[in-house]
């Protein structure tokens, strides 16, 4: 998929896989050094650093990209406690 994207767009992609235990620390280090990734995904971001980054204005609003794809995502079965 990366090769196909690079050939189509001319944009170089560097994929890094990081263990969940280290992803927040690596992302914080990248932000602090001024070299953040264009895109990062980690299940732990939401409760470890996302609130802080949102407050600091370090997150990008991707609604215009994600909302049109909303129907393609699995609906969550989680319900908040009553």
Helices and strands as residue ranges (DSSP letters): H 2-9, H 20-33, H 45-48, H 50-55, H 63-66, G 67-72
